Amino acid sequence: MLVPLILVGCWDERLYKNSSVVSLTGFEGKMGDVKGYYAYPEATTEEMKTIVITGEGVSPRAVRQSAEIKVEQTLDLSVLSTILISEDTAKNDIYEYLDIYFRDAANPITSKVAIIQGELKPFFELNEQKQSTSGEFYDRFITSLEENSMVIPYTLQTAGSILFEKAQDLALPYIKMDKEDRPIADGVALFSGRSFSGETLNPEQGVLLNILNETLGHSTRITYLYEGSPVSIRINKSKRNITVLETEIEIEQKIEVVVTEFPQDHLKDKQIRSKLQQFLTENIEKDMNEVMEKLQKAKSDAIGLGRIVRAYHPSLYNEDWNEHFSTLNIPVKVNVELVKTGILY
């Protein structure tokens, strides 16, 4: 009876009051000369403010040690929500900057990862000015992009697995500062292997990438001008069919859509409905082929065609898939069907 009493208790307890709990971090520079940022909240008697600590070193681990000597409490990354990496840094092997987060069991693997245009400092100063919990803003911001199908939903864990996948490439949120010094989504950063290719897709093309990748969020919307008036659609369902030939991969995309904006109305008229369907089919097909051309230019198989070729047509798979992918003919054919035109029908 005494033994259970002796064993009861939490012997590995860690109190947040004894740590600086970091929710946002970032890196810029190259190996040998890396600069890192760590943001954590600090409560005072009057307000909650965000503290940003910087560190410098030859590697991410050395950067953290440099930052540790500047804080009164140990840096705790157990609730880290977002990792920001500058575009110049990402053009190197990005895994070199993420490796440390997989080495410590206390680090979360659900953190978001994003590529930043320009210097990192303004993205951390934003949180200081607004006095908000630093990582939460970017976590909510990226989650919103995922729900609107503008970026492929990746966490640190899933992004890490793609970096080790030779038959598919990474595509991460690409964020920049606007003229009002507010972060905005500038599209998707395309990776070739473990490095940022330097090529990006704009937010509209990011939506088409999600359709091709079959990773639709809660809301997937596309807008065009039709005969001088706007027509907006929401993707209700999308099905992809892939045919692999010796030097060509054909993609057939069947898309069911709901009309959410069409001032011209009269969609009960079969002729008008058919004409609009044809218009949407032609324009989405054209735009999807432009996205595919950008992927091939970047040598970035962000939709995982290599996985399908390797699994079902191994004789056609090339170990240097990025290079081989860029030389293939990959036409996209689209078929749009209007399944709903409003609230009542």
Secondary structure by P-SEA (a helix, b strand, c coil): caaaaaacccccccccccccccccccccccccbbbbbbbbbbbcccbbbbbbbbbbcccaaaaaaaaaaacccccccccccbbbbccccccccccccaaaaaacccccccbbbbcccccaaaaaaaaaaacccaaaaaaaaaaaaaaacccccccaaaaaaaaacccbbbbcbbbbbccccbbbbcbbbbbcccccccccccaaaaaaaaaaacccccbbbbbbbcccbbbbbbbcbbbbbbbbcccbbbbbbbbbbbbccccccccccaaaaaaaaaaaaaaaaaaaaaaaaaaaaaccccccaaaaaaaccccccccaaaaaaaacbbbbbbbbbbccccccc
